[in-house]
Amino acid sequence: MFKKLLNKKLLKNQKGLTLIELLAVIVILAIIAAIAIPAIGNIIENSRYNAAKADALNVINAANIYFTDEGSKDGASVTIKKLLEDNYLENAGVFVSDTASKVDMVSGGNKITGTVKYSGDKTVTFTGATIAGINEDKQKGSKDLTAIIK
């Protein structure tokens, strides 16, 4: 009986959150959102940049197969347009809009040359980039408007 009276008394004393407490919670959530949104934006830019590098690696690998099939010698080159037309490359990724980019056959690793947009106004320029050079690149996609990989 005493417990029932005590529980009823405790229930009557309970109150909701005050306006100040609600405002404090809203301010804390706004601060967390202000920190999180730019960080998420950088992650997206970095993933787009890495996708452009992966597309370049795919193009180089398709060119390797092309050069092998054609029996090409050092100094030979092939455009991305040619790789697409001959079905050595199924999808050029970010290189679709820049079919003038090319891959040169060089002993020690084929080299890709071309410039592509990977996010809005941001571009990445490959100037004689090899597979090793692309893999060694540690630049983040959110830093500059133009990245150059050699």
C-alpha positions in Angstrom: 0.0 0.0 0.0 2.8 2.3 0.9 4.5 1.6 -2.4 1.4 2.5 -4.4 1.1 5.9 -2.6 4.8 6.5 -3.1 4.5 5.7 -6.9 1.5 8.0 -7.3 3.3 10.8 -5.5 6.4 10.3 -7.7 4.3 10.4 -10.9 2.8 13.7 -9.9 6.2 15.3 -9.4 7.5 14.3 -12.8 7.7 17.1 -15.3 8.6 17.4 -19.0 11.7 19.1 -20.4 11.9 22.9 -20.1 12.3 25.2 -23.1 15.9 25.9 -22.1 16.7 22.1 -22.1 15.2 21.6 -25.5 17.1 24.6 -26.9 20.4 23.2 -25.5 19.7 19.8 -27.2 19.0 21.6 -30.5 22.2 23.6 -30.3 24.3 20.5 -29.6 22.7 18.7 -32.6 23.4 21.8 -34.8 27.1 21.8 -33.7 27.4 18.1 -34.5 25.8 18.6 -37.9 28.1 21.6 -38.7 31.1 19.3 -38.0 29.8 16.2 -39.8 28.5 17.7 -43.1 31.9 19.1 -44.4 33.6 15.8 -43.4 31.1 13.8 -45.4 31.6 16.1 -48.4 35.3 15.5 -48.3 34.7 11.7 -48.2 32.6 12.0 -51.3 35.1 14.1 -53.2 37.9 11.7 -52.2 35.9 8.7 -53.5 35.3 10.4 -56.8 39.0 11.1 -57.2 39.8 7.5 -56.4 37.2 6.3 -58.9 38.9 8.4 -61.6 42.2 6.8 -60.7 40.6 3.3 -60.8 39.2 4.2 -64.3 42.7 5.1 -65.5 44.0 1.7 -64.2 41.2 -0.1 -66.1 42.2 1.8 -69.3 45.8 0.9 -68.9 44.9 -2.8 -68.3 42.7 -2.8 -71.4 45.5 -1.3 -73.4 47.9 -4.0 -72.1 45.5 -6.6 -73.6 45.2 -4.6 -76.8 48.9 -4.4 -77.2 49.3 -8.1 -76.5 46.7 -9.1 -79.0 48.0 -6.7 -81.7 51.6 -7.7 -81.2 52.6 -4.0 -80.7 56.1 -2.8 -80.0 57.4 0.0 -77.8 56.3 3.4 -79.0 52.8 2.2 -80.1 49.8 4.0 -78.7 46.1 3.5 -78.6 43.2 5.9 -77.8 40.4 5.2 -75.4 38.0 5.5 -78.3 39.8 2.7 -80.1 39.7 0.5 -77.0 36.0 1.1 -76.7 35.3 0.4 -80.4 37.3 -2.8 -80.4 35.6 -4.0 -77.1 38.8 -4.1 -75.1 37.2 -1.7 -72.7 33.6 -2.1 -71.7 33.2 1.2 -69.8 35.6 4.1 -69.8 34.2 5.6 -66.6 35.2 9.3 -66.4 37.1 9.0 -69.6 33.9 8.7 -71.7 33.8 12.4 -72.3 37.6 12.5 -73.2 38.0 9.8 -75.8 41.2 11.6 -77.1 43.1 10.3 -74.1 45.6 7.6 -75.0 47.9 4.9 -73.6 51.5 4.6 -74.9 53.3 1.3 -74.9 56.6 1.7 -73.1 58.9 -0.9 -71.7 58.7 -0.9 -68.0 54.9 -0.1 -67.9 52.4 1.5 -70.3 51.6 5.2 -69.7 48.3 7.0 -69.9 48.0 10.6 -70.9 44.8 12.7 -70.6 42.7 15.1 -68.6 39.3 14.3 -67.2 36.7 15.9 -64.9 35.9 13.8 -61.9 33.6 16.2 -59.9 32.2 19.5 -61.0 35.1 21.7 -62.1 37.7 19.4 -60.5 40.0 17.7 -63.0 42.7 15.1 -62.8 45.5 15.2 -65.4 47.4 12.0 -66.2 50.8 12.9 -67.8 52.5 9.7 -68.7 51.1 8.0 -65.6 52.0 4.4 -65.0 50.1 1.9 -62.8 52.8 2.3 -60.1 52.5 6.1 -60.3 48.7 6.0 -60.0 48.9 3.7 -57.0 51.6 5.8 -55.3 49.5 9.0 -55.5 48.3 9.9 -52.0 46.6 13.2 -52.9 43.1 13.7 -51.7 40.4 14.7 -54.2 39.0 17.5 -52.1 42.3 19.6 -52.0 42.7 21.2 -55.4 40.7 21.8 -58.5 43.4 20.1 -60.6 45.4 17.1 -59.7 48.4 15.9 -61.8 49.5 12.3 -61.7 52.8 11.3 -63.3 
